[in-house]
């Protein structure tokens, strides 16, 4: 089973950190369905240092998240060091560093995937976080920055030499964003050159994808990102489980967990995008999406969800 430092996971399939989607409610469902590890949405090191209110919200965790990671980002070693020492991170088992985010505003600040272009600085950041946290530190990055670039091997070896306990490689470049096909061979080549565990990420949505990426890359674990949005049950399906589920109960639980830590008005707005993804399994998905987008409160939202989603279906029959 996948091991990160001295932490052993109960599954080698983990949930990716996805800004705007892997909130506390969604992570809780993912754990119930078998995710071996969950990550917060990415948290700004400067946001931690300056005690930003929204940053604090991202650090909320669910009771069933027994093994959990916080993902932080930043381009300055000194701020990453200070962030890693923040007492609010003490409850996390692992600190993950984002070196893969392709969003322009992140890249312009020399954060996220821009660090692929400055390996010495990337190594300084890893060393700083290790020194500050004393926890296993992991790094998530893309195979390269420019369109046809492949520096997965070089960057993987650099992260290992800096002291990272594990690396996660997304098989696309920054300039690809989420287009095209993930390059599993780039992950395979990097895995062959390092001794630390490697998690493969990119284009895994079916059980066959999971088996194939493991076989091709020889990776130690698999990270599920966009394939999990609206489908927290994907973790059970990728483990070959046969079970009946009720989407209404899942969505209700998602809402209840969010309401335990956030004001109702924020939960309503946040859940609209989630429910639109959950609705992709419905025949009347467009109608449901239109109704949900007009909702103003939790009560009305739950009424629509109960009417449209309250049925039992086998996991194998879900898309």
Secondary structure, DSSP 8 states (H G I E B T S, - for coil): --EETTEE-S-SEEE---TTT--HHHHHHHHHTT-S-EE-S-EEHHHHHTT-HHHHHHT---TT--SEEEEEE-S-HHHHHHHHT-GGGTT-SEEEEEE----HHHHHTT-GGGGGG-HHHHHHHHHHHHHHH-SEEEEEEEEESSTT---HHHHHHHHHHHT-SEEEEEEEETTTTT-S---HHHHHHHHTT-SSEEEEESS--SHHHHHHHHHHH--SEEEE-GGGTT-TTHHHHHTT---EEEHHHHHHHHHHHHHTTS-HHHHHHHHHHHHHHHGGGSTTHHHHHHHHHT--SHHHHHHHHHHHH--EEEGGG--
